[in-house]
Amino acid sequence: MPRTGTGRIYQRGETWWIDYQHKGKRFRESSESTKKVVATNLLKKRLGEIGAGRHVGRTEEKLTLADLKKITVDDYKQNRLRSLDRLDVSWIALEAHFSLDFRVVDLKTTTIKAYIAARQDQGRADNTIRNEIAALRRGLRLAHQAELITKIPHIPMPPEGPVREGILTRGDLDALLLELPDYLRPVTLFAYLTGWRRGEVLSLTWRQVDFDGGELRLLAANSKNKKSRSMPFRALPELDALLQDQHERTRALEKETGAIIPWVFHRDGDRIKSLKTAWAGACRRAGLEGTIFHDLRRCAVTNLEAAGVPRSVAMSFSGHRTESVYKRYAIVKPDEQKRGMEKLASYFEEQGGGDRKVVPLRKVAEK
C-alpha cells in the first residue's frame, strides 16, 4: 500500500483512506474521495499538524457550535443545574453572532475578542457578555474532556461589571402592578415581600402553605441551595391577605372548571412557566425599563435591613447561605445613612458626649 511519511493511504472500495499514529493512538480517516491525490494531501495535512503541535482530526475538524451547544445543554440537564434558562439566553446571542454551523477549530482568541467587542458595541452589559463567554467556555471544556478537541484557546473575559443595584420604591412597585396582567400581580407582590427567587415562587404549591399555622414551607427540591426553609406569613398582614385572596380565587376556579389546581400562582389554572415578555412590557409601560424580576429579591433584602431585622433571621427568609452574598443585595439609601448617623449621635449623647468639648485633632497630637 502507498505510504507517505509515517502514515499510509489505502482504499476501501473506491474511497481512499489515510492511516497514521499520534501519541500512541492510531487514526484512520476517510478522505471522502475516490482520488488518491486527495488522500495524499489530507495525510500530509495531518502530519503537518502533528509536527506543528496542533493536531486536528476529522472529528475535531467537523465539530461545530451546534455540537458545543448540545454538549453543554445536556451537561446542565444531567446535573440538574437551575441556570438552564440563562444558558439558553446566552446561546441565543452566540448563535446570532457566529451561527450554529461555525467550526470550533476556527474559534481563536482573536475571534472571541471580536465577539466581546461586537456585544459591547451593541450596548450589552459586561456581566451579560461574561455569561455568554462562560457558556462558550463550558462547551469547549466539556468537548476537551470528551477528547473531541485537542486544545482550548485562551478565552478572554470582559471585566466583571458592578453589582446590580436595581431597586424599586413602593411607588415604583405600585406603578408596575398596574401594568402587569392579573395573573402576574400576586406573583410580583409575593416576590417583593418575601425575597424568594422566581423559580421558588412559581413552584410554590398549596401543600406548602399552612393556613392553620400561618407558615410557608419551601421544599429543598425547589430551593436553589437544596435546603428547605420556612416563613411565618401571618405576621405580615399584606402577605397574609395576598395568600388568602389567591386561595379564594383558586378554589373558585376549581369549582368552576372541576380541575384541581396545585399551584399557588397560576394562569387560569395552568402553571406559569415564563413571564419574560409580559414582565418586560409592563416595566416599559411603567417607566421602569431594564428592571428584572430578580430586582424584587434585592428590594426584599433592602427592606429587611431597613426594618432592622437581624441578619441571621433575614437570611433564613431569603435563603442566602453566606452573608457576603446577602450583603450584595442590601442597598443602603442616603436617607437611611442619615438616620444611622442620627442614631449614632443619639448614642453618643446618651453616653455624655453632649458635655464634651470638640478638640482639634492637631492639638491632640501635640500633647
TAGI-V526558 format. One record per backbone hydrogen bond with DSSP energy under -0.5 kcal/mol. CO is the residue of the C=O (numbers start at 1). NH is the residue of the N-H. Records with the same first field share a line. If there is no record, write none. Layout:
CO=NH  NH
This chain:
2=9
4=7
7=4
8=19
10=17
12=15
15=12
16=31
17=10
18=29
19=8
20=27
22=25
25=22
27=20
29=18
33=16
34=36
35=38  39
36=40
37=41
38=42
39=43
40=44
41=45
42=46
43=47
44=48
45=49
46=50
47=51
48=52
49=54
50=53
57=61
58=62
59=63
60=63
63=104
64=68
65=69
66=70
67=71
68=72
69=73
70=74
71=75
72=76
73=77
74=78
75=79
76=81
77=80
81=84
82=85
83=87
84=88
85=89
86=90
87=91
88=92
89=93
90=94
91=95
92=96
93=97
94=98  99
95=99
99=102
100=66
102=65
103=106
104=107
106=108
108=112
109=113
110=114
111=115
112=116
113=117
114=118
115=119
116=120
117=121
118=122
119=124
120=123
125=129
126=130
127=131
128=132
129=133
130=134
131=135
132=136
133=137
134=138
135=139
136=140
137=141
138=142
139=143
140=144
141=145
142=146
143=148  149
144=147
154=156
169=173
170=174
171=175
172=176
173=177
174=178
175=179
176=179  180
181=184  185
182=185  186
184=188
185=189
186=190
187=191
188=192
189=193
190=194
191=195
197=201
198=202
199=203
201=204
204=264  265
205=208
206=209
208=210  217
209=211
210=214  215
214=233  234
215=210
216=231
217=219
218=229
219=222
220=223
223=226
229=218
231=216  233
232=235
233=236  240
235=237
236=239  240
237=241
238=242
239=243
240=244
241=245
242=246
243=247
244=248
245=249
246=250
247=251
248=252
249=253
250=254
251=255
252=256
253=257
254=258
260=262
262=206
265=272
266=268
267=270
270=267
271=273
275=279
276=280
277=281
278=282
279=283
280=284
281=285
282=286
283=288
284=287
288=291
292=295
293=296
294=297  298
295=299
296=300
297=301
298=302
299=303
300=304
301=305
302=306
303=307
304=309
305=308
310=313  314
311=315
312=316
313=317
314=318
315=319  320
322=326
323=327
324=328
325=328  329
326=329  330
329=331
330=332
331=333
333=337
334=338
335=339
336=340
337=341
338=342
339=343
340=344
341=345
342=346
343=347
344=348
345=349
346=350
347=351
348=353
349=352
352=355
353=356
357=359
360=363  364
361=365
362=366
363=367
364=367
